[in-house]
Amino acid sequence: MQLSYWEQQSYFEGIDLLIIGGGIVGLNAALAVKEIRPELKVLVIDRGAFLPYGASTRNAGFACFGSMSELIDDLQRNSFEEVFSLVQRRYEGLQRLRSLLKDVDIQYEENGGFEVFREEEEGLYNNCRSRIEEFNAELERRTGRRNIYSEASSKITDFGFGGVGKMILNSGEGQLDTGAMMKGLLHLVRAKNIEVLTGIEVRGWSTKAGLLEIETGNGFSITTAKMLITTNGFARQLLPDLEVEPGRAQVLITKPVDHLQFKGTFHYDKGYYYFRNVGNRVLFGGGRNLNFEAERTWDFDLTHPVQGRLEELLSQMILPGQAYEIDRRWSGIMGLGPTKSAIIREAEPHVFCAVRMGGMGVAIGSLVGREVAELICKVFKRKQLLSSKIHLFKRSDRREPAANATPACRIFSIVSFSWVSFPKIHLFKPVGAGRPNPPDATPACRILA
Ligand SMILES: Cc1cc2nc3c(=O)[nH]c(=O)nc-3n(C[C@H](O)[C@H](O)[C@H](O)COP(=O)(O)OP(=O)(O)OC[C@H]3O[C@@H](n4cnc5c(N)ncnc54)[C@H](O)[C@@H]3O)c2cc1C
């Protein structure tokens, strides 16, 4: 595919930051960069045919930050501080998401999150039950919310579950409409004049004259000063050294169920299974632990063992004795690793990444987007990198100073030195004192500085 002059000019010229991946993280990063540095030109691209195609439009919409058995499990491999600072970050991420998008628009409801223990799981339940006070004290210190976890087994009969012996409530957990959240984020991003283009796949990149030239699978390349990779579960396709594995998550949703007896989000088996109401439908997902190896994949296929187990638990545990029909099934790809913390860093010069959201990117994604944006903007500031947008001189002999050129530059621009007229070379910073020359500044520039 060849780009027309107009397409090139309007969409791909003078990009300061190219974000690859238009999921929760990529969109939040784009928003935050524009908030910190409104003058930067940011473009988001995604290979999804018409929507971002990873996990952000395909998840279960749990606004959650940790069930008790999951945290206890995490404590076997991580310190108390590591586990609870991650819980705190998820909680803060959710508050940030809710400050960006109105609760009513994303249909955020705080119906609570319940951890269910089947009758044969008394031991696991007792272990969790014994730590409620300790976890509540820690979470109150970190979130200001009191008594987040509490015993809730008395509700089992009301909810109509089968074979469930005990439940623990997380009163801070909510649920949202994933589609509305992504539409809302896309709307905010576009309102900031940031283009989001789908159907563009990045294959690789090279560095030319201090800029990155991005090779796409569409037959054209894109030039940018910096790049941010937010491809999460697919991160290793572009940065093979990153410790990020894909993890497929499969879900199903029922048609509306008559007299559905429960509302809220539910976790079972250390978080490997999860279900919730969506109006009076049931969304149910999980089962990756049936065969970790098979689910470590970039394929979006559905498998019989996982779907079969979901159906079994749906009929025996969630909707026993009730009539229902399955409406739809789908999968999405998560980014997992040896620890649950995200990777946020400059992977190589000018190439940043913010990946590995685990199973809680709805919660943590907006915070991670903000953090990587701050990192990028700091580096932009420090290095005063070449922005292909801010030319003090045009390539042509007319040598007009740019709108943001310094007074010295404006005077200089009337003088006819053709050898100072290079593209993409700043003779001076647009503002501020000091004005160091870039390494490739011309001799005339060095004298004038
Ligand atoms: C079924 C399921 C249920 C989940 N449920 C929940 C939940 O209830 N609560 C929760 O907090 N989290 C949940 N998650 C996890 C959450 O959805 C993710 O952590 C989060 O969406 C990750 O966002 P992201 O922006 O990092 O990545 P993604 O949304 O995966 O975005 C990455 C994007 O990169 C694009 N891309 C990849 N490679 C390229 C390339 N080479 N060129 C261009 N584009 C590329 C992809 O098309 C994709 O759109 C769930 C995930 C799944 C799959």
The ligand as a Gaussian input file, in Angstrom:
#p B3LYP/6-31G(d) Opt

LIG

0 1
 C      -11.141000     -12.715000      28.868000
 C      -10.428000     -11.723000      29.733000
 C      -11.005000     -11.303000      30.915000
 C      -10.384000     -10.334000      31.694000
 N      -11.028000      -9.830000      32.762000
 C      -10.492000      -8.796000      33.448000
 C      -11.220000      -8.166000      34.465000
 O      -12.359000      -8.526000      34.726000
 N      -10.633000      -7.161000      35.146000
 C       -9.376000      -6.751000      34.864000
 O       -8.867000      -5.849000      35.532000
 N       -8.675000      -7.292000      33.851000
 C       -9.206000      -8.297000      33.143000
 N       -8.518000      -8.855000      32.108000
 C       -7.181000      -8.338000      31.802000
 C       -7.257000      -6.974000      31.103000
 O       -8.237000      -7.001000      30.113000
 C       -5.886000      -6.647000      30.526000
 O       -4.933000      -6.678000      31.570000
 C       -5.839000      -5.286000      29.867000
 O       -6.884000      -5.126000      28.971000
 C       -4.502000      -5.092000      29.177000
 O       -4.553000      -3.882000      28.489000
 P       -3.347000      -3.457000      27.535000
 O       -3.662000      -2.133000      26.998000
 O       -2.068000      -3.635000      28.271000
 O       -3.298000      -4.580000      26.416000
 P       -4.327000      -4.997000      25.263000
 O       -5.697000      -4.552000      25.550000
 O       -4.124000      -6.439000      25.021000
 O       -3.826000      -4.152000      24.035000
 C       -2.700000      -4.525000      23.273000
 C       -2.975000      -4.124000      21.838000
 O       -1.781000      -4.251000      21.083000
 C       -2.169000      -4.555000      19.752000
 N       -0.996000      -5.123000      19.085000
 C       -0.321000      -6.239000      19.424000
 N        0.738000      -6.412000      18.613000
 C        0.723000      -5.394000      17.724000
 C        1.566000      -5.023000      16.629000
 N        2.643000      -5.731000      16.281000
 N        1.244000      -3.913000      15.921000
 C        0.156000      -3.158000      16.247000
 N       -0.662000      -3.477000      17.275000
 C       -0.380000      -4.570000      18.028000
 C       -3.321000      -5.538000      19.915000
 O       -4.132000      -5.548000      18.755000
 C       -4.018000      -4.999000      21.161000
 O       -5.151000      -4.221000      20.849000
 C       -9.097000      -9.828000      31.321000
 C       -8.510000     -10.288000      30.150000
 C       -9.157000     -11.212000      29.341000
 C       -8.506000     -11.673000      28.080000

